[in-house]
Amino acid sequence: MKNNRMIVTVVALLAIFAFSVVMVVAGQPVAAVTALIPSVALGVQQIVQAGTGVAEGRRERTAAQVPDREEEPRG
């Protein structure tokens, strides 16, 4: 499972790099390319998480233990 995730991540990063090179060659300013990188990287991260299911950080968390308390009588 980790190998598949690594492969998808590397391919996605290569795609971002290729996309950036194509934009610069097409005449877009470098500032425009660098402005798009964070949003594209976030999209790649979401695709990787969607492909692998539940995020790793969420698997480790357990429900918070709340001690039971007796209800106090009202009135």
VOKEVO-985487 format. One line per 5 residues: number of its first residue (from 1); their letters; for each residue x, y, z of N, C-alpha, C, O. Coordinates in pm, 1 decimal, decimal comma, m for minus. Atoms other than C-alpha are relative to their C-alpha. Layout:
REM VOKEVO-985487
NUM> a> X/Y/Z/X/Y/Z/X/Y/Z/X/Y/Z  ...
//
This chain:
REM VOKEVO-985487
1> mknnr> 82,5/m119,2/0,0/0,0/0,0/0,0/87,1/125,7/0,0/56,3/222,5/m69,5  m87,5/m116,9/m3,2/284,0/241,3/81,7/70,8/19,3/m133,5/96,3/132,5/m174,4  m65,5/m12,9/130,2/452,7/162,2/m251,2/m92,4/67,2/m100,5/m48,3/152,1/m177,9  95,1/m61,5/91,9/138,2/254,0/m443,4/m13,6/149,0/29,1/m19,7/230,9/m62,7  12,7/m140,7/m38,0/107,4/577,6/m249,2/123,9/77,3/m43,1/113,4/190,5/m90,4
6> mivtv> m124,7/m65,4/39,0/472,7/659,9/m315,3/3,8/20,4/m151,5/45,8/125,8/m199,2  0,7/m9,5/145,8/432,6/590,3/m686,9/m93,5/111,2/m45,5/m57,7/191,4/m131,8  96,7/m103,8/37,2/122,9/810,5/m712,0/54,6/137,6/34,9/37,9/232,2/m42,1  m54,9/m128,3/m41,9/296,8/1088,6/m520,8/111,7/45,2/m93,7/116,1/161,8/m133,0  m110,7/m35,1/89,3/608,8/1078,3/m739,5/m52,9/37,6/m138,2/m6,8/135,2/m197,3
11> valla> 58,0/m31,0/131,3/403,3/1071,9/m1060,4/m69,5/135,8/3,5/m57,5/214,4/m90,5  69,1/m127,9/m11,4/192,7/1363,1/m938,3/99,2/115,8/6,9/77,9/219,5/m55,9  m100,3/m105,7/m7,7/500,9/1567,2/m847,3/68,9/22,0/m134,4/98,4/135,6/m171,5  m57,3/m14,8/134,3/652,6/1496,1/m1188,1/m97,0/71,8/m94,3/m55,5/151,1/m178,9  100,3/m67,7/82,6/327,8/1607,2/m1349,6/m3,6/149,4/31,7/m16,4/231,8/m58,8
16> ifafs> m2,9/m141,7/m37,6/338,1/1933,0/m1153,1/122,2/67,9/m60,9/112,5/178,3/m114,4  m121,6/m56,3/57,3/696,6/1990,7/m1262,8/m13,9/18,4/m150,7/23,2/122,9/m204,2  18,5/m9,2/145,6/611,2/1917,9/m1627,4/m97,8/111,0/m35,5/m76,2/185,6/m131,1  99,2/m105,2/23,0/306,7/2144,9/m1608,9/63,7/137,5/16,5/35,6/229,0/m61,1  m67,6/m127,9/m23,8/522,9/2424,9/m1468,7/92,9/34,3/m115,6/96,7/148,8/m160,5
21> vvmvv> m90,7/m23,3/112,6/781,2/2384,2/m1745,0/m78,3/40,1/m124,4/m37,7/131,7/m195,9  81,7/m32,6/117,2/510,7/2390,2/m2013,1/m54,9/142,1/10,4/m57,9/214,9/m88,9  52,5/m136,1/m16,5/360,2/2708,1/m1866,8/108,1/105,4/m23,6/81,9/208,4/m85,7  m108,7/m96,3/20,5/698,5/2884,5/m1861,4/36,9/7,0/m147,4/59,4/116,0/m200,0  m33,5/2,4/142,4/775,3/2774,5/m2219,2/m109,6/69,7/m81,7/m81,5/132,2/m183,9
26> agqpv> 111,1/m62,4/71,7/429,5/2895,1/m2326,3/m4,6/150,9/21,2/m85,9/219,4/m40,9  m7,8/m144,1/m16,0/518,5/3242,3/m2202,6/m63,7/54,1/126,7/m70,9/175,6/145,2  56,6/m47,3/m126,2/352,9/3257,5/m1864,1/113,1/46,8/92,2/220,8/m12,7/95,2  m105,9/m44,2/m92,7/546,0/3453,9/m1605,4/21,2/m101,6/112,1/m70,0/m175,1/150,0  m34,8/95,7/m105,4/723,7/3254,6/m1336,5/m86,8/23,6/123,8/m119,3/m71,4/194,9
31> aavta> 84,7/m30,2/m115,8/514,7/3432,4/m1070,6/m135,1/m70,0/m11,5/m190,0/m116,2/88,5  128,6/68,0/19,2/197,9/3286,6/m1221,9/13,9/m150,1/26,2/m75,5/m212,6/83,2  m23,3/143,0/m20,4/345,9/2937,6/m1216,8/15,9/m29,9/149,2/m42,5/m125,4/200,5  m21,3/24,4/m142,5/461,9/2964,6/m856,4/m126,4/23,4/81,4/m142,3/m35,2/188,4  126,1/m22,6/m71,4/120,0/3094,6/m751,9/m90,9/m122,0/m9,2/m172,1/m144,9/80,4
36> lipsv> 85,2/117,8/17,7/m44,2/2776,8/m884,6/51,3/m123,4/72,5/m25,9/m215,7/98,6  m59,0/121,0/m58,2/192,9/2528,8/m721,4/m68,2/m44,1/129,6/m97,4/m163,0/142,7  65,0/47,6/m123,6/32,7/2525,5/m371,7/m137,8/m61,0/m22,5/m172,2/m161,2/40,2  133,8/54,8/22,7/m317,6/2468,9/m505,4/6,0/m134,0/m72,0/m73,1/m223,5/m42,0  m14,1/127,4/69,5/m205,9/2192,2/m740,4/53,3/m106,2/96,2/9,9/m221,3/91,6
41> algvq> m53,3/95,1/m97,6/m6,1/2028,8/m460,1/m108,2/m45,7/96,9/m112,6/m162,7/134,8  111,1/37,7/m87,3/m312,6/2037,4/m235,9/m94,0/m97,6/m70,5/m143,0/m192,4/m9,1  82,8/93,1/76,7/m514,1/1869,6/m510,1/62,5/m137,7/m8,9/m7,0/m238,8/1,4  m70,0/128,7/4,5/m250,6/1598,9/m542,7/m11,4/m70,9/134,1/m35,3/m191,5/139,3  10,9/60,0/m133,3/m255,8/1542,8/m167,0/m139,2/m58,1/21,9/m152,3/m166,9/78,0
46> qivqa> 135,9/49,3/m17,3/m633,6/1505,3/m170,6/m25,5/m124,0/m85,0/m95,4/m215,8/m42,1  16,2/118,0/85,9/m619,3/1260,6/m460,7/68,4/m120,6/62,4/13,6/m230,9/60,9  m71,9/110,6/m63,4/m359,6/1049,6/m280,0/m77,8/m51,2/120,3/m90,1/m172,4/138,6  77,0/42,9/m116,7/m567,2/1046,1/39,7/m128,4/m70,7/m41,2/m168,5/m168,1/22,4  123,0/64,8/45,5/m882,8/958,1/m151,8/29,4/m139,4/m53,6/m51,6/m230,7/m37,6
51> gtgva> m35,7/129,7/54,2/m703,0/672,5/m322,9/40,8/m101,1/104,2/28,0/m221,6/82,4  m45,7/92,5/m103,0/m567,2/526,3/m2,3/m101,0/m18,6/111,5/m76,6/m98,0/202,4  101,8/14,8/m103,9/m879,9/561,1/209,9/20,2/97,6/112,9/49,4/215,0/90,2  m9,3/m84,7/m118,6/m865,5/695,7/562,2/143,1/49,4/16,7/238,1/m26,0/m4,0  m133,0/m56,9/m21,9/m574,5/926,6/637,7/68,8/m72,3/115,1/3,3/m115,5/209,9
56> egrre> m74,3/73,5/m101,6/m299,7/767,6/845,9/m14,8/62,1/138,4/m27,7/m10,5/237,0  11,0/m65,8/m129,0/m323,9/1025,5/1122,4/m133,0/m27,7/67,9/m140,7/m30,7/190,7  131,5/24,7/m58,6/m691,5/953,2/1171,1/m13,8/m142,2/50,6/m92,4/m167,4/141,9  7,2/138,6/m45,2/m637,9/578,8/1209,8/50,9/m15,1/142,7/m0,9/m96,3/219,4  m63,9/15,5/m129,9/m423,1/625,4/1517,2/m81,7/61,4/112,8/m66,3/22,7/228,6
61> rtaaq> 76,5/m66,7/m104,1/m666,5/847,3/1702,1/m114,0/m88,7/48,2/m177,1/m160,3/m29,5  113,6/71,0/m56,4/m918,0/694,4/1933,8/m94,8/101,7/59,8/m58,7/217,5/80,8  97,3/m90,7/m58,8/m1229,1/843,3/2079,1/47,2/42,6/138,6/105,9/m36,2/212,8  m40,8/m51,0/m130,4/m1167,0/1059,6/2380,7/m80,2/m70,2/108,9/m201,4/m88,4/97,3  66,2/67,8/m110,6/m1244,4/883,4/2704,3/m59,3/104,6/93,8/13,0/182,7/155,7
66> vpdre> 69,3/m93,1/m87,9/m1503,0/1081,0/2895,2/m55,5/m80,7/116,3/m135,1/m172,5/96,1  49,2/78,7/m113,5/m1566,2/955,4/3246,6/m150,3/19,5/18,5/m203,6/129,1/1,1  143,6/m8,2/m26,6/m1925,6/874,9/3326,8/m21,9/73,9/131,0/53,4/56,6/226,9  35,3/m66,9/m124,3/m2083,5/1095,7/3584,9/m148,9/m17,8/23,3/m228,1/m27,2/m70,5  140,5/19,4/m32,7/m2407,1/1054,2/3762,1/m71,3/133,8/m11,5/m17,6/238,9/23,6
71> eeprg> 81,7/m119,4/13,5/m2680,4/1300,2/3687,8/m40,7/50,5/138,7/m84,3/m27,3/223,5  46,2/m56,1/m125,7/m2752,8/1534,6/3973,9/m149,5/26,7/m10,0/m197,7/70,4/m114,5  144,3/m26,5/5,9/m3120,0/1562,1/4065,4/m27,2/148,9/m10,8/34,5/230,7/57,4  37,4/m140,7/19,3/m3277,3/1883,9/3949,1/m114,0/38,5/93,4/m199,7/m43,0/127,6  113,3/m53,6/m74,0/m3502,8/2101,2/4156,0/15,6/5,4/139,5/m75,1/49,2/210,2
//
